[in-house]
Amino acid sequence: MLITVFTPTYNRAETLRRTFESLCAQSFQDFEWLVVDDGSTDHTSEQIAEFKKCAQFPIEYHLKENGGKHTAYNSALTLAKGRLFFTVDSDDWLPEHSLELISQKADELLSDSRLGGIVALKELPDGKIISRSYPKNLHRSTLQDLERAGLGGERSLVFKTAVAAQYPFPVICGERFMTECVVYDKIAMAYEFLTSNDVLTTCEYQECGLSSNPRKLMALNPGGYKIYFRNRIDQASGMKERLNYIVRYLIFKRLTSPKKQVDDYHGRWNFICRLLSPAGILAAQSYKNLS
């Protein structure tokens, strides 16, 4: 099997049909649909059972205790049968030729050990592309270089399953969200990606979605953000950017309980972390009432 299409879901039974119907319409059919249900309390399981009756492709459904999308992702990597791993959220869907476009790049991707995946475009339901397109002469790049060139942002990402499996999300007790960059940054440091101006995903932002109140999300999940900003300190492209990451790291270091056992930063910029520690303590106050 070439592609695992992974959908994490939590109480999204009403939008899953749209995702399912877009998979049924795909021009390429060598794939499985792996749905990891993160403890839904609606009728998701019944919806999936209905889909299985008429699907022309295998559907694997796995129910787990609620722990957040990142824990569903970890579970999916242990279950995936495809050689390529493509995450499609439960309120997203795929254009008709999405999986075929991925398959056309599979031989090059799978034959080159320096490549970790494909980075392509997303669109809104009205057809507007999210973020900037890539230069026509750009065939491959690291995710870090794309970000530094102003070509980061919301993207469709397809990983080699074997590569993604090397980089599971850390799991912090009591936290149900972790930014994808915690994992993507590690992969970006080890692999290049094929760049593509193909649109692989159509997405619709939900008003009540996780991104609707980012400061509260960060305050409720400080350990994950401590990890994210800690890792970014050494990856910064300049001192101004590095200082920004250090202050943010210090904020979430302050907000993270020692019981969560999230390692502190001990890199070459540790002396600046110590110097700026009072600024981090003061800035952390603005988040405390949000948690």
ROMITOR-351499 format. One record per residue (C-alpha): x, y, z; residue number from 1; residue in one letter. Coordinates in Angstrom, 3 decimals, always signed. Last residue first. Layout:
N
[[X; Y; Z]; NUM; 'a']
...
This chain:
291
[[-5.125; +28.893; +32.193]; 291; 's']
[[-5.857; +32.414; +30.963]; 290; 'l']
[[-5.195; +34.257; +34.255]; 289; 'n']
[[-1.562; +33.136; +34.227]; 288; 'k']
[[-0.740; +34.270; +30.706]; 287; 'y']
[[+0.023; +37.966; +31.334]; 286; 's']
[[+2.050; +37.045; +34.424]; 285; 'q']
[[+4.514; +35.080; +32.298]; 284; 'a']
[[+5.938; +38.333; +30.960]; 283; 'a']
[[+7.315; +39.271; +34.385]; 282; 'l']
[[+9.018; +35.905; +34.913]; 281; 'i']
[[+10.415; +35.910; +31.388]; 280; 'g']
[[+11.890; +39.393; +31.853]; 279; 'a']
[[+13.515; +38.254; +35.117]; 278; 'p']
[[+15.118; +35.267; +33.310]; 277; 's']
[[+16.772; +37.411; +30.667]; 276; 'l']
[[+20.303; +37.134; +32.043]; 275; 'l']
[[+19.908; +33.423; +32.772]; 274; 'r']
[[+18.652; +32.705; +29.284]; 273; 'c']
[[+21.529; +34.767; +27.893]; 272; 'i']
[[+23.993; +32.505; +29.764]; 271; 'f']
[[+22.218; +29.437; +28.356]; 270; 'n']
[[+22.925; +30.443; +24.783]; 269; 'w']
[[+25.282; +27.510; +24.092]; 268; 'r']
[[+22.648; +24.940; +25.025]; 267; 'g']
[[+21.192; +23.790; +28.348]; 266; 'h']
[[+17.457; +24.508; +27.860]; 265; 'y']
[[+15.262; +22.949; +30.524]; 264; 'd']
[[+13.801; +19.461; +30.346]; 263; 'd']
[[+10.050; +19.009; +30.824]; 262; 'v']
[[+9.408; +16.977; +33.969]; 261; 'q']
[[+5.673; +17.721; +34.229]; 260; 'k']
[[+6.018; +17.847; +38.035]; 259; 'k']
[[+8.221; +20.931; +37.631]; 258; 'p']
[[+5.000; +22.782; +36.653]; 257; 's']
[[+5.255; +24.729; +33.418]; 256; 't']
[[+4.312; +28.424; +33.612]; 255; 'l']
[[+7.825; +29.684; +34.386]; 254; 'r']
[[+9.372; +27.544; +31.642]; 253; 'k']
[[+6.601; +28.879; +29.461]; 252; 'f']
[[+7.676; +32.477; +29.917]; 251; 'i']
[[+11.378; +31.605; +29.762]; 250; 'l']
[[+10.924; +29.904; +26.396]; 249; 'y']
[[+9.101; +32.988; +25.148]; 248; 'r']
[[+11.986; +35.202; +26.256]; 247; 'v']
[[+14.516; +32.871; +24.643]; 246; 'i']
[[+12.546; +32.626; +21.391]; 245; 'y']
[[+12.430; +36.403; +20.989]; 244; 'n']
[[+16.127; +36.629; +21.840]; 243; 'l']
[[+16.874; +34.106; +19.098]; 242; 'r']
[[+14.897; +36.046; +16.487]; 241; 'e']
[[+16.862; +39.192; +17.264]; 240; 'k']
[[+20.104; +37.215; +17.358]; 239; 'm']
[[+19.728; +35.727; +13.896]; 238; 'g']
[[+18.650; +32.562; +12.036]; 237; 's']
[[+17.148; +30.866; +15.086]; 236; 'a']
[[+17.580; +27.071; +15.254]; 235; 'q']
[[+19.412; +27.039; +18.595]; 234; 'd']
[[+16.623; +28.875; +20.411]; 233; 'i']
[[+13.897; +27.009; +18.484]; 232; 'r']
[[+14.197; +23.870; +20.589]; 231; 'n']
[[+13.438; +25.709; +23.812]; 230; 'r']
[[+10.563; +27.566; +22.125]; 229; 'f']
[[+8.831; +24.309; +21.151]; 228; 'y']
[[+9.629; +22.431; +24.359]; 227; 'i']
[[+8.323; +25.270; +26.545]; 226; 'k']
[[+5.306; +25.414; +24.250]; 225; 'y']
[[+4.519; +21.779; +24.960]; 224; 'g']
[[+4.954; +22.290; +28.687]; 223; 'g']
[[+2.738; +25.369; +28.717]; 222; 'p']
[[-0.403; +23.678; +27.415]; 221; 'n']
[[-3.304; +25.591; +28.997]; 220; 'l']
[[-1.506; +28.931; +28.667]; 219; 'a']
[[-0.681; +28.252; +25.021]; 218; 'm']
[[-4.284; +27.452; +24.150]; 217; 'l']
[[-5.407; +30.554; +26.041]; 216; 'k']
[[-3.029; +32.668; +23.977]; 215; 'r']
[[-4.129; +30.984; +20.732]; 214; 'p']
[[-7.886; +31.588; +21.063]; 213; 'n']
[[-9.498; +30.572; +17.741]; 212; 's']
[[-6.578; +28.260; +16.839]; 211; 's']
[[-8.101; +25.240; +18.563]; 210; 'l']
[[-11.324; +25.446; +16.594]; 209; 'g']
[[-14.537; +27.154; +17.705]; 208; 'c']
[[-14.704; +29.363; +14.626]; 207; 'e']
[[-13.773; +26.358; +12.472]; 206; 'q']
[[-11.291; +26.905; +9.669]; 205; 'y']
[[-12.168; +25.155; +6.442]; 204; 'e']
[[-9.470; +23.291; +4.619]; 203; 'c']
[[-8.914; +22.049; +1.102]; 202; 't']
[[-5.817; +19.887; +0.838]; 201; 't']
[[-3.391; +18.714; -1.867]; 200; 'l']
[[-3.009; +21.868; -3.939]; 199; 'v']
[[-0.044; +21.293; -6.239]; 198; 'd']
[[+2.645; +23.954; -6.043]; 197; 'n']
[[+5.156; +21.311; -5.006]; 196; 's']
[[+8.359; +21.227; -2.985]; 195; 't']
[[+10.163; +17.940; -2.412]; 194; 'l']
[[+11.395; +17.940; +1.154]; 193; 'f']
[[+14.873; +17.839; +2.708]; 192; 'e']
[[+15.684; +15.858; +5.814]; 191; 'y']
[[+17.424; +15.922; +9.213]; 190; 'a']
[[+16.877; +19.422; +10.604]; 189; 'm']
[[+13.396; +19.644; +9.093]; 188; 'a']
[[+12.424; +16.372; +10.796]; 187; 'i']
[[+13.239; +17.898; +14.177]; 186; 'k']
[[+11.390; +21.109; +13.373]; 185; 'd']
[[+8.348; +19.145; +12.179]; 184; 'y']
[[+8.042; +17.341; +15.506]; 183; 'v']
[[+7.807; +20.326; +17.860]; 182; 'v']
[[+6.401; +22.278; +14.903]; 181; 'c']
[[+3.144; +20.333; +15.180]; 180; 'e']
[[+2.179; +22.440; +18.182]; 179; 't']
[[+1.174; +20.384; +21.199]; 178; 'm']
[[-2.310; +20.102; +22.606]; 177; 'f']
[[-3.980; +17.956; +25.229]; 176; 'r']
[[-1.783; +18.646; +28.260]; 175; 'e']
[[-2.503; +16.873; +31.548]; 174; 'g']
[[+0.532; +14.601; +31.454]; 173; 'c']
[[+2.985; +15.650; +28.762]; 172; 'i']
[[+3.421; +13.436; +25.697]; 171; 'v']
[[+6.452; +13.934; +23.452]; 170; 'p']
[[+5.428; +13.732; +19.806]; 169; 'f']
[[+6.817; +10.885; +17.722]; 168; 'p']
[[+9.897; +11.455; +15.530]; 167; 'y']
[[+11.295; +8.215; +14.120]; 166; 'q']
[[+7.834; +7.157; +12.929]; 165; 'a']
[[+7.709; +10.217; +10.671]; 164; 'a']
[[+10.722; +8.934; +8.731]; 163; 'v']
[[+9.362; +5.412; +8.254]; 162; 'a']
[[+6.009; +6.835; +7.164]; 161; 't']
[[+7.634; +8.960; +4.485]; 160; 'k']
[[+5.913; +12.219; +5.113]; 159; 'f']
[[+3.284; +14.197; +3.236]; 158; 'v']
[[+2.763; +17.788; +4.332]; 157; 'l']
[[+0.087; +20.153; +3.030]; 156; 's']
[[+1.058; +23.657; +4.058]; 155; 'r']
[[-0.009; +26.440; +6.432]; 154; 'e']
[[+2.879; +28.835; +6.996]; 153; 'g']
[[+6.377; +28.773; +5.558]; 152; 'g']
[[+7.551; +30.429; +2.350]; 151; 'l']
[[+8.982; +33.613; +3.873]; 150; 'g']
[[+12.518; +32.683; +2.833]; 149; 'a']
[[+13.420; +31.763; +6.407]; 148; 'r']
[[+10.423; +29.440; +6.538]; 147; 'e']
[[+11.436; +27.706; +3.326]; 146; 'l']
[[+14.994; +27.323; +4.580]; 145; 'd']
[[+13.738; +25.674; +7.770]; 144; 'q']
[[+11.456; +23.316; +5.859]; 143; 'l']
[[+14.490; +22.056; +3.960]; 142; 't']
[[+14.370; +22.393; +0.198]; 141; 's']
[[+13.550; +20.618; -3.036]; 140; 'r']
[[+12.460; +21.535; -6.536]; 139; 'h']
[[+12.617; +25.324; -6.482]; 138; 'l']
[[+12.768; +26.520; -10.107]; 137; 'n']
[[+9.070; +27.418; -10.223]; 136; 'k']
[[+9.311; +29.586; -7.104]; 135; 'p']
[[+6.962; +28.262; -4.401]; 134; 'y']
[[+3.421; +29.543; -3.847]; 133; 's']
[[+2.679; +31.870; -0.943]; 132; 'r']
[[+0.369; +31.183; +1.995]; 131; 's']
[[-3.140; +29.712; +1.789]; 130; 'i']
[[-4.374; +29.524; -1.813]; 129; 'i']
[[-7.860; +30.910; -2.426]; 128; 'k']
[[-10.145; +28.312; -3.974]; 127; 'g']
[[-13.340; +29.449; -2.235]; 126; 'd']
[[-13.150; +26.423; +0.112]; 125; 'p']
[[-9.705; +27.569; +1.288]; 124; 'l']
[[-6.566; +26.117; -0.270]; 123; 'e']
[[-3.540; +24.174; +0.885]; 122; 'k']
[[-0.195; +23.836; -0.872]; 121; 'l']
[[+2.673; +21.356; -1.025]; 120; 'a']
[[+5.521; +19.973; +1.072]; 119; 'v']
[[+6.568; +16.447; +0.177]; 118; 'i']
[[+8.496; +14.009; +2.330]; 117; 'g']
[[+11.665; +13.121; +4.210]; 116; 'g']
[[+14.188; +13.229; +1.381]; 115; 'l']
[[+17.880; +12.508; +1.948]; 114; 'r']
[[+17.292; +8.751; +1.631]; 113; 's']
[[+16.250; +9.159; -2.007]; 112; 'd']
[[+14.355; +6.258; -3.613]; 111; 's']
[[+11.101; +6.815; -1.718]; 110; 'l']
[[+10.721; +10.425; -2.761]; 109; 'l']
[[+11.662; +9.978; -6.398]; 108; 'e']
[[+9.308; +7.020; -6.781]; 107; 'd']
[[+6.496; +8.672; -4.800]; 106; 'a']
[[+6.289; +11.923; -6.748]; 105; 'k']
[[+3.506; +10.795; -9.083]; 104; 'q']
[[+1.769; +9.089; -6.153]; 103; 's']
[[+1.326; +12.441; -4.389]; 102; 'i']
[[-0.362; +13.925; -7.456]; 101; 'l']
[[-2.632; +10.873; -7.619]; 100; 'e']
[[-3.531; +11.368; -3.954]; 99; 'l']
[[-4.685; +14.946; -4.551]; 98; 's']
[[-6.444; +14.391; -7.878]; 97; 'h']
[[-10.042; +14.970; -6.720]; 96; 'e']
[[-9.287; +17.774; -4.261]; 95; 'p']
[[-9.083; +16.527; -0.681]; 94; 'l']
[[-11.114; +17.373; +2.406]; 93; 'w']
[[-10.661; +19.145; +5.721]; 92; 'd']
[[-12.844; +19.224; +8.863]; 91; 'd']
[[-11.624; +15.822; +10.047]; 90; 's']
[[-7.980; +16.743; +9.530]; 89; 'd']
[[-6.032; +15.186; +6.691]; 88; 'v']
[[-2.590; +13.848; +7.691]; 87; 't']
[[-0.651; +12.125; +4.894]; 86; 'f']
[[+1.757; +9.268; +5.623]; 85; 'f']
[[+3.655; +7.536; +2.817]; 84; 'l']
[[+4.734; +3.892; +2.850]; 83; 'r']
[[+1.205; +2.873; +3.805]; 82; 'g']
[[+0.403; +0.405; +6.583]; 81; 'k']
[[-0.149; +2.908; +9.392]; 80; 'a']
[[-0.909; +1.490; +12.856]; 79; 'l']
[[+2.104; +2.593; +14.947]; 78; 't']
[[+2.178; +5.964; +13.183]; 77; 'l']
[[-1.524; +6.409; +13.884]; 76; 'a']
[[-1.026; +6.111; +17.635]; 75; 's']
[[+1.538; +8.927; +17.623]; 74; 'n']
[[-0.806; +11.096; +15.556]; 73; 'y']
[[-3.660; +10.438; +17.982]; 72; 'a']
[[-1.325; +11.578; +20.776]; 71; 't']
[[-0.621; +14.815; +18.877]; 70; 'h']
[[-4.334; +15.384; +18.295]; 69; 'k']
[[-5.107; +15.463; +21.997]; 68; 'g']
[[-5.307; +12.963; +24.830]; 67; 'g']
[[-8.826; +11.567; +24.789]; 66; 'n']
[[-8.745; +7.811; +25.318]; 65; 'e']
[[-8.457; +5.834; +22.107]; 64; 'k']
[[-10.703; +4.542; +19.340]; 63; 'l']
[[-9.073; +3.119; +16.196]; 62; 'h']
[[-10.839; +2.859; +12.858]; 61; 'y']
[[-9.175; +1.368; +9.789]; 60; 'e']
[[-10.873; +1.968; +6.456]; 59; 'i']
[[-9.799; -0.045; +3.408]; 58; 'p']
[[-10.773; +1.330; -0.018]; 57; 'f']
[[-13.929; +0.853; -2.111]; 56; 'q']
[[-16.089; +2.224; +0.704]; 55; 'a']
[[-19.788; +1.321; +0.877]; 54; 'c']
[[-20.232; -0.598; +4.121]; 53; 'k']
[[-17.159; +0.926; +5.727]; 52; 'k']
[[-18.740; +4.382; +5.624]; 51; 'f']
[[-21.651; +3.269; +7.794]; 50; 'e']
[[-19.296; +1.799; +10.395]; 49; 'a']
[[-17.396; +5.106; +10.346]; 48; 'i']
[[-20.567; +7.042; +11.141]; 47; 'q']
[[-21.457; +4.642; +13.947]; 46; 'e']
[[-18.011; +5.178; +15.502]; 45; 's']
[[-18.334; +8.961; +15.206]; 44; 't']
[[-21.721; +9.125; +16.963]; 43; 'h']
[[-20.745; +11.733; +19.591]; 42; 'd']
[[-18.570; +11.207; +22.686]; 41; 't']
[[-15.274; +11.163; +20.824]; 40; 's']
[[-12.226; +9.791; +22.662]; 39; 'g']
[[-9.452; +10.730; +20.252]; 38; 'd']
[[-10.789; +8.764; +17.303]; 37; 'd']
[[-7.935; +7.673; +15.057]; 36; 'v']
[[-9.173; +7.266; +11.500]; 35; 'v']
[[-6.842; +5.477; +9.071]; 34; 'l']
[[-7.989; +5.684; +5.465]; 33; 'w']
[[-6.006; +3.293; +3.302]; 32; 'e']
[[-4.468; +4.006; -0.073]; 31; 'f']
[[-3.921; +2.644; -3.559]; 30; 'd']
[[-7.017; +4.375; -5.001]; 29; 'q']
[[-5.855; +7.199; -7.245]; 28; 'f']
[[-8.551; +9.269; -9.027]; 27; 's']
[[-9.989; +10.214; -5.632]; 26; 'q']
[[-13.766; +10.621; -5.441]; 25; 'a']
[[-14.236; +8.183; -2.550]; 24; 'c']
[[-11.614; +10.114; -0.605]; 23; 'l']
[[-13.544; +13.363; -1.091]; 22; 's']
[[-16.686; +11.602; +0.107]; 21; 'e']
[[-14.924; +10.509; +3.291]; 20; 'f']
[[-13.675; +13.989; +4.139]; 19; 't']
[[-17.156; +15.444; +3.597]; 18; 'r']
[[-18.654; +12.653; +5.677]; 17; 'r']
[[-16.247; +13.397; +8.518]; 16; 'l']
[[-17.721; +16.859; +9.063]; 15; 't']
[[-20.770; +15.853; +11.133]; 14; 'e']
[[-18.848; +13.171; +13.036]; 13; 'a']
[[-16.450; +15.769; +14.404]; 12; 'r']
[[-16.533; +14.935; +18.111]; 11; 'n']
[[-12.765; +14.327; +18.193]; 10; 'y']
[[-11.006; +13.215; +15.040]; 9; 't']
[[-7.537; +12.460; +13.777]; 8; 'p']
[[-7.539; +11.591; +10.076]; 7; 't']
[[-4.621; +9.681; +8.557]; 6; 'f']
[[-4.435; +8.999; +4.838]; 5; 'v']
[[-1.978; +6.124; +4.568]; 4; 't']
[[-0.450; +5.998; +1.116]; 3; 'i']
[[+1.395; +3.385; -0.957]; 2; 'l']
[[+0.000; +0.000; +0.000]; 1; 'm']
